[in-house]
């Protein structure tokens, strides 16, 4: 387990969740006292900004893959699951995202965005999941490499 705490949507409490990372690499940034979904984006927009596939070598959860590097960006996978008996709240969020073909956006730090992506054709195309896996929320932390960030200053 990487982190445990409350999940909020626009500052409104939804459920207590667990973030699980499957590789040996440490999470590259601190996570605060809660995770707050501040925005949503369409699957179509994500397809335009994320490389496909991010993890061509298999599923990060099943194969304990390290963070991936593409161009100037890094990608760290984690799985989001409900804690205790609050599974229903996470299932409703998952279903809402699937129906709208949206992903949630969490600004973990100014440099790190966490995308909450439901199991879907998009998650399969990105290499986050495989067909036949149970529906869940996949976390994809995205940040620029330090060299790339320095060039932007």
C-alpha positions in Angstrom: 0.0 0.0 0.0 1.3 3.4 -1.0 -1.2 5.7 0.7 -4.5 5.6 2.5 -7.0 8.4 3.1 -10.1 10.3 1.9 -11.0 10.8 -1.7 -12.8 14.1 -2.4 -14.5 15.5 -5.5 -14.3 19.3 -5.6 -13.7 19.3 -1.8 -16.7 17.0 -1.1 -15.9 13.7 0.7 -16.6 10.6 -1.3 -14.9 7.6 0.3 -11.8 6.4 2.1 -9.4 4.8 -0.5 -6.1 3.0 -0.8 -3.5 3.7 -3.4 -1.4 0.7 -4.2 1.8 0.8 -6.2 3.1 -2.5 -7.5 6.7 -1.7 -8.5 9.7 -1.2 -6.3 10.2 2.5 -7.3 9.1 5.0 -4.6 6.3 7.3 -5.3 7.9 10.5 -6.7 6.0 13.0 -4.7 4.3 13.4 -1.3 0.5 12.9 -1.1 -1.3 15.2 1.3 -4.0 14.3 3.8 -6.6 13.7 1.1 -6.9 13.3 -2.7 -9.2 15.9 -4.3 -10.5 15.5 -7.8 -10.5 19.1 -9.1 -11.4 18.5 -12.8 -12.4 15.9 -15.3 -11.1 15.3 -18.8 -12.5 13.3 -21.7 -11.0 10.1 -22.9 -10.5 11.8 -26.3 -8.4 14.6 -24.8 -6.3 12.0 -22.8 -5.7 10.1 -26.0 -4.2 13.3 -27.5 -1.8 14.0 -24.7 -0.7 10.5 -23.5 1.5 8.1 -25.4 -0.1 4.8 -26.4 0.9 2.5 -25.0 2.6 3.9 -21.9 3.4 0.4 -20.6 3.9 -1.8 -23.6 5.6 -4.6 -21.5 2.4 -5.7 -19.7 0.1 -4.6 -17.0 1.8 -2.5 -14.3 -0.3 -4.2 -11.6 0.3 -7.7 -12.8 3.9 -7.4 -13.8 5.2 -4.9 -11.2 6.5 -2.6 -13.9 8.6 0.4 -12.9 7.6 4.0 -13.9 7.7 4.5 -17.6 9.5 7.3 -19.4 8.3 8.7 -22.8 9.8 11.9 -24.2 10.0 14.4 -21.4 7.4 12.8 -19.2 7.4 10.1 -16.5 4.4 7.9 -15.6 3.9 6.0 -12.4 1.0 3.5 -12.1 -1.1 2.9 -8.9 -4.4 1.3 -8.3 -7.2 3.1 -6.4 -9.5 0.9 -4.3 -12.1 1.5 -1.7 -11.3 1.0 2.0 -13.6 -1.0 4.2 -17.3 -0.9 3.4 -17.3 2.1 1.1 -16.9 0.2 -2.1 -20.3 1.4 -3.3 -19.1 5.1 -3.5 -16.1 4.0 -5.6 -18.3 1.9 -7.9 -20.6 4.9 -8.5 -17.6 7.1 -9.3 -16.2 4.4 -11.6 -19.6 4.0 -13.4 -20.0 7.7 -13.7 -16.6 8.1 -15.3 -17.3 5.1 -17.7 -20.7 6.5 -18.7 -19.3 9.9 -19.5 -16.0 8.6 -20.9 -14.1 10.8 -18.5 -11.1 10.6 -16.2 -10.6 12.5 -13.0 -7.7 14.9 -12.5 -6.0 15.4 -9.2 -3.3 18.0 -8.8 -1.0 16.2 -6.3 1.7 19.0 -6.5 2.1 21.8 -9.1 4.4 19.4 -11.1 2.5 16.1 -10.6 -1.0 15.3 -12.0 -2.8 12.1 -11.0 -5.3 10.9 -13.6 -8.0 8.5 -12.3 -8.9 6.4 -15.3 -11.6 3.6 -15.2 -11.0 0.2 -16.8 -12.0 0.9 -20.4 -10.7 0.7 -23.9 -8.6 3.7 -23.0 -6.9 2.0 -20.1 -6.3 -1.1 -22.3 -4.8 1.0 -25.0 -2.5 2.8 -22.5 -1.3 -0.5 -21.2 -2.8 0.0 -17.7 -5.1 -3.0 -18.0 -6.1 -5.9 -20.1 -9.4 -7.1 -21.5 -11.2 -9.3 -19.1 -9.9 -7.6 -15.9 -12.5 -6.4 -13.4 -13.5 -2.8 -13.5 -11.5 -0.5 -11.2 -9.9 2.9 -11.1 -6.4 3.2 -12.3 -4.2 6.0 -11.1 -1.6 7.4 -13.5 0.8 9.9 -12.0 2.3 12.1 -14.7 5.2 14.6 -14.4 8.0 16.1 -16.5 11.6 15.0 -16.0 13.7 17.4 -14.0 15.8 18.3 -17.1 12.6 19.1 -19.1 11.2 21.1 -16.2 14.5 23.1 -16.0 14.2 24.0 -19.7 10.8 25.5 -19.1 12.1 27.9 -16.5 
